[in-house]
Amino acid sequence: MARRRRAGGWTLVLGALAVLAVLTVAATVLRANGTLEAWEQASVETSDASELTLGYFGNLTHGPALVGVQEGLFAQELGDTQLSTQVFSSGPTAIEAMNAGEVDAAFVGPNPAINSFIQSGGESLTVVAGAASGGAQFVVSGDVAGEDDLGGRTFATPDFGGTQDVALRTWLADHGYAADGDGERAVGITPMPNGQALQMLRQGQIDGGWLPQPWATRAVQEEGAKVLVDESELWADGRYPTTVLAVRQDFLEQHPQTVEKLLSGLDESVGWLHAHEDDPVLVADTLNAALEAADTDPLPQTTAVGALGAIEWTVDPLADTYPALLEHAVRAGTTQEASVEGLVDTTLLDRVRSGEEDR
């Protein structure tokens, strides 16, 4: 009897090993066919989140975020998911909050998203949609004679490694200047909040900056600055991502339904802006109310209307521009060379857009 029990035990062990071998072979085949990830993801339980914390800036280039919050479009689409918001002044600080788990999704510039994706080995976040294209300009004080008169001067950007910071560093390098270097063609770059940049320009402590809207327009209208470079002139068809929607990767994996609802709210927000583009005063008033709610000073109506003309609202993240954005960041010394494959995923956005077309 004892022998039979031992034989039976060995039979069970051998049987388990055979099953394990079959599963191992199956997993190897699935990996080879690129379907293991989908198989594993299909077995992960997902759910609607009870709460979503959304980050955005008090800038006009974050217009879809401002409208979505102000008009209740995000909250309406999220339904039972409670929406809370957090306002930031720069992309890198918003990304830090995401990495710390304090924010689930945030409207940021593409370069901070690229930096985070690369530094985390592709595990920190995913860009799921766009929000705005254009709206950034290199403005300089009135005494700057032109692009050959920048040596020895100092310019501002919102934050080191941010989208406008990379744009300025890349442009300067292309024109033979040494950012934060030495010599006659050395140019200083001082990252600072946009409001502070405006104040320091007024005081003559800086000579301008590569700024998003409305700050570029404010510098021109309030401080007598002039536009040296409109960034749209540097891109094919004048289109480049200024603001995108990024979602923390673990939140996206656990709550894709909630992210899809957030994207529905974003689509509604962009639709609202398009529907009222013939009434810029209404748009300006709505955005001003949203800026005040975000503890940001409202804009003179003429400033808001003027700035809006430089921005295109779009949910398209303009994924084709990311290789160039990465190249610029590497050249600027703000990130390292790496693949950005997988950074942009419009699967849920495509589903939202498809549903809109079916209605």
Phi, psi and omega in degrees: 000318181297320180297318181297322179295320179293319178298318178298321179297317179295326178297318178296318180297312181297323179295317179297320179295322179296318178297317179299319179298317179297317180295322179296314178299317180298317179296321179297316179297317180297320178297317180298326181272359179073022184247358181295319181299316179296321179298315181293319182294327181295335182271355181277128179283130178242164182202166169289139177284146177286335181211147175227127177257123186246131177255147176199173181252159172272052178241152177295333178293353174254030183308314179299325176292316180299314180293318182299323178282312185297317183271002177072019184288322177294311182300320180297315181287328182287339175064242184284349178282121182286130179262127169236153185232158176218131183260133181241165178251351179204157180296312181303323179289325176295320179295320178301318179294322177296314181297332179275358180080010182277339181228137182269326180213151181207145171274120183218172171283160183293328184292317174299326177294318177299313181302313182296316181300315182291314182297332182265003184068029178083016186249356188274314188206168175226136173276119186253350180189167171261179176216318182211146172239143178081189175091016177237139182217152173265105181255142183228159180293160186297339182274358176280121186286334182162193185290347176267007184240040184252344182301135179081359181263168181234135182231157184253152167223159184298325181191148179297131180084355177285173186297315179289328178297314178296319180300316180294313181299320180293315180297317180299316179298319179296337182252020171080018178261152179253104180295125180056031181254205181237165176099181185295332183255026175281139179230131178274140176237123182240104177293137180196160175302148184301320179297322178292323178299319179297318180294318181289330174294320179298322182275357180077016181274343172226167184253009180141199180183162173266104194236148173277170176281143013266006190293325177296315178294321178297320179298322180288312186285323187262331187243006177072018178286170177226154182277116176272321180219128168262120188300334180299335179287348184264357185238149177301132180062011178071015185248130176205148182285127175258320180226131177230165177256118178249144181236138176301134189299317182293326177293319179297319180291324183276330187226056180298330179297319180292319179296321178297321178292322176299319178294326175298319177295321177296317179299320177295321181295313178296322177298321178298316180296320178293320182295335184247019183294339177277359178232070184300334179293317177297316179298315180298317180296319180294316179293324178296319177298321179291323178296318178297320178296335179266017180059036177241140182299135175292163185254149169304143185303320180295324179293313181297314181297318180296320181290325183297332181295345183264000187243139172250128178271127181202139175277354178289120179285357179055055186301333182294344182274349188293323175302319178292319178299320178295315179302317179299316182295321178295315179296325181283349179079021181259351176206174181252161179292130180191170178278141174250018177298130182094351180294317180259126178223111183258020182304309181290323178298317179298324179293319178296314181294323178295318178296325179295320180293330181284341183281000000 
